[in-house]
Amino acid sequence: MTLQTIVERSLSMLGYPAATHELFNRYSDSTQLDIAPSARVSIGCLLRRQVELGPHTRLSRGCVLDGDVTIRKRTNLEPNCDLVGDVELGKYCAIARETTFQQTNHKTSQPSMQIRFYDEVLDSDLPPTAEGPITVGNDVWIGTRATILSGVSIGDGAIIGAGSVVTDDVEPYAIVAGVPAERVKWRFPKAIREKLLDLEWWEWDRDEILDNREFFERELREAEDIPTVSI
């Protein structure tokens, strides 16, 4: 077992306490952590390569972040989520348990597809392939055991049904489900969707959000339910 592995397992069991981040970054050749002081990482998570966690983000137990992974302010990941490759999640997202973001894939055009075989037997490389980064907007809800594949972009306010396999881009405020996932309905009529996208409430600071409590606690039935004043 290498020293790097021992350190990774130790930090995983400790939940990556803030006091260890700077020291770990200084001596690790393969992993760099940028974790906000208010972020919460549960015991049993594993963080590898380039990982950025914004303010008040939360990783529940057993989450694996392995790649160039960015998670923005107040996004929550429930237990046993995997984020592999180049993945960015926006603000205020709710990611249910056992969701997988698989940005890298196995190369299939050579005789074998196993990376370990090329590494250990042939002393060679089999680089992974990818269709592009995975990007998820703000205020997105992804249901249990959904899978998001390489190159997919999910728009603000979208909902991904439980167990879905998302292979194509998802429009803002769309509700998609199935294998492969397809749009089944919209969260709101077009006029409301447009005003919400213009409003970009997820960019507000805490005071602005609290000042607009009434907006957040009402049912959105008409475009007039959304503030028109620029904040």
C-alpha positions in Angstrom: 0.0 0.0 0.0 1.5 3.3 -1.0 1.8 6.4 1.2 -0.7 8.2 -1.0 -3.3 5.4 -0.4 -2.7 5.4 3.3 -3.2 9.2 3.5 -6.4 9.1 1.3 -7.9 6.4 3.5 -7.1 8.2 6.6 -8.6 11.5 5.4 -11.7 9.6 4.2 -12.2 8.1 7.7 -11.8 11.5 9.3 -14.1 13.3 6.9 -11.3 15.6 5.5 -11.0 18.0 8.4 -10.1 21.6 7.4 -6.8 21.5 9.3 -5.5 18.8 6.9 -6.2 20.5 3.5 -3.2 22.8 3.2 -0.8 20.1 4.4 -2.3 17.5 2.0 -2.1 19.9 -1.0 1.5 20.6 -0.2 2.6 17.0 -0.3 0.2 15.4 -2.8 1.3 15.1 -6.4 -2.1 14.0 -7.7 -4.8 15.6 -5.7 -5.5 19.3 -4.9 -8.4 20.2 -2.6 -10.2 23.6 -2.5 -12.8 23.2 0.2 -14.7 26.1 1.7 -14.6 26.3 5.5 -18.3 25.9 5.7 -18.5 22.8 3.5 -19.3 19.5 5.1 -17.7 16.2 4.1 -19.0 13.1 5.8 -16.9 10.2 6.9 -16.3 7.6 4.2 -16.1 10.1 1.2 -13.1 9.9 -1.2 -11.8 13.0 -2.9 -9.2 12.6 -5.7 -7.5 14.9 -8.3 -8.9 18.5 -8.5 -11.8 19.0 -6.2 -13.5 22.3 -5.3 -16.3 22.5 -2.8 -18.1 25.8 -2.4 -19.6 27.4 0.7 -22.2 25.3 2.6 -21.9 22.3 0.2 -22.6 18.9 1.8 -21.3 15.5 0.9 -23.0 12.6 2.6 -21.3 9.4 3.5 -19.7 7.3 0.7 -19.5 9.9 -2.0 -16.6 9.6 -4.4 -15.3 12.6 -6.3 -12.5 11.6 -8.7 -11.5 14.1 -11.4 -11.8 17.8 -12.0 -14.9 18.2 -9.9 -16.5 21.5 -8.8 -19.6 21.8 -6.6 -21.0 25.2 -6.0 -22.7 26.9 -3.0 -25.3 25.0 -0.9 -25.5 21.9 -3.2 -26.2 18.7 -1.4 -25.1 15.1 -2.3 -26.8 12.3 -0.6 -25.0 9.0 0.2 -22.9 7.1 -2.3 -22.9 9.5 -5.2 -20.0 9.1 -7.7 -18.6 12.0 -9.8 -16.0 10.8 -12.2 -14.1 13.1 -14.6 -14.8 16.7 -15.5 -18.0 17.5 -13.6 -19.4 20.8 -12.4 -22.6 21.2 -10.3 -24.2 24.6 -9.8 -25.7 26.1 -6.7 -28.6 24.9 -4.6 -28.8 21.5 -6.3 -30.3 18.4 -4.6 -28.6 15.2 -5.7 -30.2 12.0 -4.4 -28.4 8.9 -3.2 -26.4 6.6 -5.6 -26.4 9.1 -8.5 -23.5 8.7 -10.9 -21.9 11.3 -13.1 -19.7 9.4 -15.5 -17.8 11.8 -17.7 -15.1 9.4 -18.9 -15.6 6.2 -20.8 -13.5 3.2 -21.8 -11.9 3.3 -25.2 -13.4 0.5 -27.4 -11.5 0.6 -30.6 -8.5 -1.5 -29.4 -8.4 -5.2 -28.7 -9.0 -4.9 -25.0 -11.0 -2.3 -23.0 -9.4 -2.8 -19.6 -7.1 0.0 -18.4 -5.5 -2.3 -15.8 -4.5 -4.8 -18.5 -2.6 -2.2 -20.5 -1.0 -0.8 -17.4 0.1 -4.0 -15.6 0.6 -6.5 -18.4 1.7 -4.4 -21.4 3.2 -1.5 -19.4 1.3 0.8 -21.7 -1.6 3.3 -21.6 -5.2 3.0 -22.6 -6.5 6.6 -22.1 -10.2 7.1 -21.3 -12.4 8.8 -23.8 -15.0 11.5 -23.2 -17.6 13.5 -25.1 -17.0 16.6 -23.1 -17.6 17.8 -19.5 -20.7 17.3 -17.5 -22.3 20.6 -16.4 -25.3 20.9 -14.1 -27.0 24.3 -13.6 -28.5 25.7 -10.4 -31.5 24.5 -8.4 -31.5 21.1 -10.1 -33.0 18.0 -8.5 -31.6 14.7 -9.6 -33.5 11.6 -8.4 -32.1 8.4 -6.8 -29.8 6.2 -8.9 -29.8 8.5 -12.0 -26.8 8.3 -14.3 -25.5 11.4 -16.1 -23.2 10.6 -19.0 -20.3 12.3 -20.8 -20.9 15.7 -22.5 -24.4 16.3 -21.0 -25.4 19.8 -19.9 -28.4 20.1 -17.5 -30.1 23.5 -17.4 -31.2 25.5 -14.3 -34.2 24.3 -12.4 -34.4 20.9 -14.2 -35.6 17.7 -12.6 -34.1 14.3 -13.5 -36.4 11.3 -12.6 -35.1 8.5 -10.4 -33.3 5.8 -12.3 -32.9 7.8 -15.5 -30.0 7.6 -17.8 -29.3 11.1 -19.2 -27.5 10.9 -22.6 -28.5 14.3 -24.0 -28.7 17.9 -22.8 -31.7 18.9 -20.6 -33.4 22.2 -21.0 -33.9 24.6 -18.1 -36.9 23.7 -15.9 -37.6 20.5 -17.9 -38.6 17.3 -16.1 -37.0 14.3 -17.8 -37.2 10.6 -17.0 -36.5 7.2 -18.6 -33.7 5.2 -20.3 -32.6 7.2 -22.2 -34.2 10.2 -20.4 -36.7 12.2 -22.3 -38.7 15.3 -21.4 -42.1 14.3 -19.9 -43.3 17.9 -18.9 -42.1 21.3 -17.8 -42.0 22.5 -14.2 -43.6 25.8 -15.2 -45.2 27.5 -18.2 -42.9 29.3 -20.6 -43.5 32.8 -19.2 -42.6 31.7 -15.7 -39.5 29.8 -16.9 -38.3 32.9 -18.7 -38.7 35.2 -15.7 -37.0 32.8 -13.4 -34.0 32.5 -15.7 -33.8 36.3 -15.9 -34.2 36.6 -12.1 -31.3 34.2 -11.3 -32.2 34.1 -7.6 -29.4 31.7 -6.9 -27.0 34.6 -7.3 -28.6 36.5 -4.4 -26.8 36.8 -1.1 -28.4 35.6 2.1 -30.0 39.0 3.0 -31.6 39.3 -0.5 -33.1 35.8 -0.2 -34.5 36.5 3.3 -35.9 39.8 2.1 -37.8 37.9 -0.6 -39.1 35.1 1.7 -42.7 35.6 0.4 -41.5 34.8 -3.1 -39.9 31.6 -2.1 -42.9 30.4 -0.1 -45.6 30.9 -2.7 -46.8 28.6 -5.5 -45.8 29.9 -8.9 -48.9 29.9 -11.0 -48.4 33.0 -13.1 -45.5 35.2 -14.3 -46.8 37.9 -12.0 -45.9 35.7 -9.0 -42.2 36.4 -9.7 -40.5 39.7 -8.7 -39.9 42.0 -11.7 -37.6 44.4 -9.8 -33.9 43.9 -10.6 -32.2 42.9 -7.4 
